[in-house]
Amino acid sequence: MVSIKDLHKRYRKNEVLTGIDLEISKKGIFAILGPNGSGKTTLIKCVLGMVIPNKGLIMVDGTDIKKNAIYRKDIDYLPQIANFPPNLKVKELIRMIKDLRPEPADDQTIIEKFELEPFLDKRLGDLSGGTKQKVNILLTFMFDSPLIILDEPTTGLDPNALITLKELIDKEKQNGKTILVSSHIMSFVEEVADEIVFLLEGKIYFKGSVEELKKNSNQSSLEHAIAHLLKPVEDV
């Protein structure tokens, strides 16, 4: 689904990505992890075409994304921060997004799952952070795209909404979707991810399953396994 070869990105003198090679196959949940400044957000934005790399090749479903924006219609993206027009009502935002995309949308199912019906006539600027995140999730999952990219999807969610999100992600996986997730919540990643890609200083430091990482680091939890990966760097 996503193929990345020798990807480099530099902001002036700051090397953010330094030769990333990554193959992500169809169907499954892949967690892109790393400490702040490791390059994970830049990597995601390169795949989305929001950041232009200095060097390298990115292919999505066999298509070179360079100078080709058509591939984006097959991606649903949940940004880390949902910047909605504050004076727009929730139902107006949903209608606007549906009008922008020609494919059918199943918004009603997700509205019911996250109990958003009472908020449809409310202005986005009046919503709590958690409710805004539910709207963010709704806009991401109401379309049927083969690739879904989620940047910190659990932000602000209460326990019930978090359970609903996990169920939604698992359903999309069972439907054959490829899902990329970036999150700082290791318990969430450990529960949902099939494979982990751990970035450190712009390079892939580990790629494999949660169990492989825990076994290699001799740790019982993903959180401690990640800390073990970082320890040599911190001790330098």
N, C-alpha and C positions, 0 to 999 in steps of 0.2 A: 504493500500500500504506500509506504513512504520510504524512499531511498535517498540517503545523504552521503555524498562523497567529498572528502577533503574540504570541508566547510570552514572558512575563515571570516571573522568579522572583527574589525578594528574601529574604535572611536578615537580618532587622533592617535595618540601613542599607546592607548589602552587596548591590548589584545584581549578580546572577550571570548572569542571562539578560535581555537588554534588547531585546525585540521580534524574536524569531526567526521567520522565515518560511522554510519548507522543504518541498519536495515530493520524496518518495522513491518511485519507481515500483516495480512488481513486477519480479522477476527481476534479480539483480545483486548485486554486493558493493560496499557503500558504507562508506568509512572516515570515521569522525568523529575528527578530529585537532585538536590545539591544545595550547599549553603548560599547565602546571599552573595551575589557577585560571581557565581560559578558559571553563568552564561545560559541558564535554563530558559529564562524569559526571552532572551535574544534568540535562542534556538527556535522556540515556539513561534516567535514573530517572523523569523525567516521562513518557516514553513508556510505561514499565513500570507507571506508576501508583504508584510508590514515593515520589514527591515530588509534592505538589500545587502547581501553579503559581499565582501571584497573579493572572495574567491570561492569556488566550489560549485557543486551540482546538487540540486534538489529535484527529485522526481516524485510526483504524487500519482499513484495508480498508472504508472508508466508514462506520465506526461512531464516534460521539463517545464518547470513553472516560470522560468525566465521569460519575460515578455509575453506571458500567456496567463491572463487573469481568469480564463474560463473555468479552470480547475476549482476555483473557490466556491462555485455553486454546489459542490459536493462536500463542503465542510460546514459543520455547525460549530461555532466558537462561543464559549462562555468566558468573557474577560474577568480578570480579578476584581476590578472595580466597575460597577454598573453606573455609568454616568447618564442618567435619564433626564429628559426635559422636565423640570419640576412641576410645571403648570399643566402637563399633559395627564389625562386620566389613564388608568391602567388599560381599560378597554380600548381607548383611542390608540395607545401605543401598540397593542396587539394587532388591531386592525391595520395600522400603518405598516407594520412589519409584514403582515400577510399580503398587503397590496404590493409590496416591493418585490415579492418572490412569486414566480408563476406556479410553483408546485403546491399541491394541497397541504394543509396544516391540520394537525389534530390537537388544537389548543384546549378543547373542552375536557378531554381526558386528564390532562395535566392540571388544569384548573381544579378539577375535583380531587385529584390526588393530594394537592398541596392546600386544599381548602381556601382557594383564592376568591371564590364567588363574592364574599362580602366586601372585597377591596376593589372590585372592577370599576366602580364609580368614584373611587377616591383618586386624588391627584398624587402623582409619584413623589412629589416633594413632601407629602404628609406621611409617607410610609416609614415604618421602622426599617433598620438595616436588614433584619432577617427577612421581612416581607419583600423588600427590594430584591434580595437574593433569590427568593422564590420566583419572582417575576423574571429575573435574569435566567434562571433554570428553565422556566416555561418557554421563553423565546428561543432557547437553545434546542430543546428537545421536541418542540412541536412539529418540526420538519423531519423528513426521512432521508438523511444524508449518510453516506457510508463511512465518513470520517468525522469524529467528534473530538474537539479539543477543549479541555476543561482546566482553567487556571484558577486554583484555589476555590473549588466549588462549594466547600463546606462552610465558608465564611458566614457567620451570623446565624447559622441554622440551629433551631432547637432540636432536641433528640428525636422527636417524631418526624420532623422534616428530613433529618439526616438519614433515618431509616428508609423513608420514601425515596430519597435520592439514590441510596445504595440499590434499592429494588429497581429503580429506573435504569441505572447504569447496567445492572446485571441483565435486565430484559434486552437492552440494546446489544449487549455482547452476545446473547443467545440468538439475536436476529442477524448475527454475522457482521456487526459493526467493528471498526477499529477505533479505540478510544484512548486518547493521550490525556494523562492527568498530571498536573503539577500541584503538589500540596506539601505543607509543612506538618500536617497532622499524620504522624507515622502510623497510628492505630488504624486510621481510615485506609491508608495505602496498603498496610499489611492485610487488611480484610478484602480489598477489592482487586489488587494488582496481580496480573499474571506474570509480569516481568518488570524489572526495575532497570532504568538507565540512570546511573549516578554520575553527575558532572562535577568536576573539580578543576578550578583554574582553566576553564575553557576546553577541557578534554574529558573523554569518557573514562572514568576511573573504574567503573564496574558495570557489567551488563549481564543480567541473569534473573533467576527467580528469587523470591523472598527467602525461600528455604535454602537456596544455594548461598546466598549472602550470609545468612545466619550460621550456616555450617562452616563456611570459610573463615568467619570471624570468631567462631566458637561462642556465639551469643544466643540467648534464648528469645530475644525480641528484636524486631526491626530497628526500633529506636536505639538500642544499645549497639546493634551491628553498624548502624550509620555513624554513631559516635566513635566506634572502633576504627572506621575508615578515616575519620578526621584526625584521630589522635596523633599519628606520625607527623602530620602537617603542623598541628598545634605545638608539638614538642620541639620543632626546629627552632 
